[in-house]
Amino acid sequence: MNRRPTVVVTDGGGRGPVRGGGSGGRGGCAGAIISLVVLALLGALVAAFMPSCSSDYTEQNASTVIREELAPGSVTETAYYTDQDGDWIHDPAALESGMRTFYEKTGVQPYVYILPNGTTTSVSQLTDLAEELYDQLFSDEGHFLLVFCDDGNGSYTCGYAIGSLAADVMDGEACSILATQIERAYNDYSLSEEEIFSEAFERTADLIMGAAERKQASDTMGTVAVAVVGIAVVGGIAVFIVKKKRAADRERRERAEKILNTPLETFGDSDIEDLADKYEDDATS
């Protein structure tokens, strides 16, 4: 494809009103069990929500806009590309892998239309062509059409058309993120031509939809945190009650043993009568 290191040109346009450029005891056991439960929940909480270091690009370029996936039925699924050049796409599965991921995460189906190398470097021509092709290729408003043209000398130009429904997801920021990812992938010479588009769309989906995922994770973390606190409070009350009862039982036993081990001669007659009355009360209680 004659891709060489150079300054990349990435421009585009929008469909309709959307236009833009894009490049112990029981008490002790209870306390131990409750402590283990709380620790297990806290461990799960930390493991589930600790920052991931597997994708640095997500942290650096992630959008903060919360976008919702298009509702089911918004798109009539079509093919994913046209290669008019004839020498760009040799492995359709490699191309479509990331594009399908984009579709699954956003609800917007992407489509790449590749012109023969050197056809044009005009942004306006590519934009007009994208808008014309949109109505020819699709019968819905949930597609994102990227028209791409390599100049054969290491740079490219592109235009795009966005369905009115797809524009709710692919706003100006999202299109800018996609342009950045295409530029990055285009200049990564470890990637095949198919992987340029596949990886660019897949990473874009992660970046533009990540805010909603982070919000959901935050909400879940809050729910789990409340549950942990609730369990800790209830567990603390239960342990307190059990320990208090054990202490009262121990005190009664010690008092009874003390009385039983005291010789009767040490008591006066009135004390003996009181003691007898106490035993009778204990027996009937």
C-alpha positions in Angstrom: 0.0 0.0 0.0 3.1 2.2 0.0 2.5 3.5 3.5 5.6 5.5 4.6 6.2 7.7 7.6 4.8 11.1 7.0 2.4 13.7 8.3 -1.1 12.2 8.1 -4.0 14.1 6.7 -7.3 13.1 8.3 -10.3 15.1 7.5 -14.0 14.4 7.1 -17.6 15.6 7.0 -20.9 14.8 8.5 -24.3 13.7 7.3 -27.1 16.2 7.3 -26.7 18.6 10.1 -23.9 16.6 11.6 -20.6 17.8 10.0 -17.1 17.7 11.3 -13.4 17.0 10.6 -11.9 13.8 11.8 -8.5 12.8 12.1 -13.3 -19.2 70.4 -16.9 -19.7 72.0 -19.9 -19.0 69.9 -19.4 -15.3 70.4 -15.8 -15.6 69.2 -16.8 -17.8 66.2 -19.5 -15.3 65.2 -17.1 -12.4 65.2 -14.5 -14.4 63.2 -17.1 -15.5 60.6 -18.4 -11.9 60.3 -14.9 -10.6 59.9 -14.1 -13.2 57.2 -17.3 -12.2 55.3 -16.4 -8.5 55.5 -12.8 -9.1 54.4 -14.0 -11.3 51.5 -16.4 -8.6 50.3 -13.7 -5.9 50.6 -11.3 -8.1 48.8 -13.7 -8.7 46.0 -14.5 -5.0 45.9 -10.8 -4.0 45.5 -10.1 -6.7 42.9 -13.1 -5.8 40.8 -12.5 -2.0 40.7 -8.8 -1.5 41.1 -7.4 0.4 38.0 -6.3 -1.8 35.1 -2.9 -1.3 33.6 -3.6 -3.4 30.5 -4.5 -0.6 28.2 -2.7 2.7 28.8 -4.4 4.3 25.8 -7.7 4.0 27.5 -6.6 6.0 30.5 -4.9 8.7 28.4 -7.6 9.4 25.8 -10.8 8.1 27.3 -13.9 10.3 26.8 -15.7 11.5 29.9 -19.1 11.8 28.0 -21.6 9.2 29.0 -23.0 7.7 25.8 -25.7 5.2 25.5 -25.6 2.3 23.0 -28.2 2.6 20.2 -31.4 0.7 20.9 -31.8 -2.8 19.3 -33.5 -2.5 15.9 -31.8 0.8 15.1 -29.6 -0.8 12.5 -30.2 -3.3 9.6 -26.8 -5.1 9.6 -25.0 -4.9 6.3 -21.5 -5.8 5.1 -18.6 -3.8 6.7 -16.5 -2.6 3.8 -16.0 -2.0 0.1 -12.5 -2.2 -1.3 -12.6 -0.4 -4.7 -8.8 -0.3 -4.7 -8.8 -4.1 -4.7 -5.5 -4.4 -2.8 -6.3 -3.3 0.7 -8.4 -6.0 2.2 -7.1 -9.6 1.8 -8.4 -10.9 5.2 -12.0 -9.7 5.8 -12.2 -11.5 9.1 -9.2 -9.5 10.5 -10.9 -6.3 9.3 -14.3 -7.1 10.6 -13.2 -8.3 14.1 -12.7 -4.8 15.5 -15.5 -3.3 13.6 -18.0 -5.8 15.0 -16.7 -5.0 18.5 -17.4 -1.4 17.7 -20.9 -2.3 16.6 -21.6 -4.4 19.7 -20.4 -1.7 22.1 -22.0 1.3 20.4 -25.0 -0.1 18.5 -23.6 1.9 15.5 -22.5 -0.2 12.6 -19.3 1.1 10.9 -18.6 0.7 7.2 -15.3 1.5 5.4 -15.4 2.4 1.8 -11.8 2.4 0.3 -11.2 4.2 -2.9 -8.4 3.4 -5.3 -5.1 4.9 -4.2 -4.6 8.4 -5.4 -8.2 9.1 -6.4 -8.5 12.3 -4.5 -7.1 14.3 -1.6 -10.1 16.6 -1.4 -11.9 16.5 1.9 -15.0 18.0 0.4 -15.1 15.5 -2.4 -14.8 12.6 0.0 -17.5 14.1 2.2 -19.9 14.6 -0.7 -19.2 11.0 -1.8 -19.8 9.7 1.7 -23.2 11.4 1.9 -24.2 10.1 -1.6 -23.1 6.5 -0.8 -24.9 6.5 2.6 -28.3 6.4 0.9 -27.2 3.9 -1.6 -25.7 1.5 0.9 -28.0 1.7 3.9 -31.8 1.8 4.7 -31.4 3.0 8.3 -29.9 5.9 10.2 -27.7 3.9 12.5 -24.5 3.5 10.3 -21.2 5.3 10.3 -19.7 5.5 6.8 -16.0 6.2 6.5 -14.7 6.9 2.9 -10.9 6.5 2.8 -8.4 7.3 0.2 -4.6 6.7 0.4 -2.6 9.0 -1.8 0.0 6.2 -2.5 2.8 8.3 -0.9 2.3 7.6 2.7 -0.6 9.7 3.7 -4.4 9.6 3.3 -7.6 11.6 3.4 -11.0 10.6 4.6 -14.6 11.8 4.9 -17.5 10.4 6.7 -21.3 10.4 6.8 -23.3 9.6 9.9 -26.9 8.5 10.2 -29.1 10.7 12.4 -29.4 8.0 15.1 -25.7 7.1 15.0 -24.9 10.8 15.5 -26.2 10.5 19.1 -23.1 8.2 19.7 -20.7 9.5 17.1 -20.7 13.1 18.2 -17.8 15.6 17.4 -15.6 14.2 20.2 -16.2 10.6 19.2 -15.3 11.4 15.6 -12.1 13.2 16.7 -11.1 10.1 18.8 -11.7 7.9 15.8 -9.5 10.1 13.6 -6.7 10.0 16.2 -7.0 6.2 16.4 -6.9 5.8 12.6 -3.8 8.0 12.4 -2.1 6.0 15.2 -2.9 2.7 13.5 -1.9 3.9 10.0 1.5 4.8 11.3 2.0 1.6 13.1 3.8 -0.5 10.6 3.4 -3.7 12.6 -0.3 -3.7 11.6 -1.7 -5.0 8.4 -4.0 -2.9 6.2 -7.0 -4.7 7.6 -5.8 -4.2 11.2 -5.5 -0.5 10.7 -9.3 -0.1 10.6 -10.1 -3.0 12.9 -7.9 -1.7 15.7 -8.9 1.9 15.2 -12.6 1.2 15.5 -12.2 -1.3 18.4 -10.1 1.2 20.4 -12.5 4.0 19.6 -15.3 2.0 21.0 -13.4 1.4 24.3 -12.6 5.1 24.5 -16.0 6.6 23.7 -18.1 4.1 25.7 -15.8 3.8 28.7 -17.5 6.6 30.7 -20.8 4.7 30.9 -18.9 1.5 31.9 -17.0 3.4 34.6 -20.2 5.0 35.9 -21.8 1.5 36.1 -18.8 0.2 37.9 -18.9 3.2 40.3 -22.6 2.6 41.0 -21.9 -1.1 41.7 -19.0 -0.3 44.0 -21.3 2.1 46.0 -23.9 -0.7 46.4 -21.3 -3.2 47.5 -19.8 -0.7 49.9 -23.2 0.0 51.5 -23.7 -3.8 51.8 -20.3 -4.2 53.5 -21.0 -1.4 55.9 -24.4 -2.9 56.7 -23.0 -6.4 57.3 -20.3 -4.9 59.5 -22.8 -2.9 61.6 -25.2 -5.9 62.0 -22.3 -8.2 62.7 -21.0 -5.8 65.3 -24.4 -5.6 67.1 -24.7 -9.4 67.0 -21.2 -9.9 68.5 -22.0 -7.3 71.2 -25.2 -9.1 72.2 -23.6 -12.5 72.3 -20.7 -11.3 74.3 -22.9 -9.4 76.8 -25.1 -12.6 77.2 -22.0 -14.7 77.8 -20.7 -12.3 80.4 -24.0 -12.3 82.2 -24.2 -16.1 82.2 -20.6 -16.3 83.5 -21.4 -13.8 86.3 -24.4 -15.9 87.3 -22.4 -19.1 87.4 -19.6 -17.5 89.4 -22.1 -16.1 91.9 -23.8 -19.5 92.2 -20.5 -21.2 92.7 -19.5 -18.7 95.3 -22.7 -19.3 97.3 -22.5 -23.1 97.0 -18.9 -23.1 98.2 -19.7 -20.9 101.2 -20.2 -22.9 104.5 -23.7 -22.4 106.0 -22.3 -21.5 109.3 -21.1 -18.2 107.9 -24.7 -17.2 107.3 -27.1 -16.0 109.9 -30.6 -17.4 110.2 -32.1 -14.6 108.1 -29.4 -15.1 105.5 -30.2 -18.8 105.2 -33.9 -18.1 104.8 -33.1 -15.5 102.1 -30.8 -18.0 100.4 -33.5 -20.7 100.5 -36.0 -18.2 99.1 -33.6 -17.4 96.3 -33.1 -21.1 95.4 -36.9 -21.5 95.4 -37.2 -18.5 93.0 -34.4 -19.9 90.8 -36.1 -23.3 90.7 -39.4 -21.8 89.6 -38.0 -19.4 87.1 
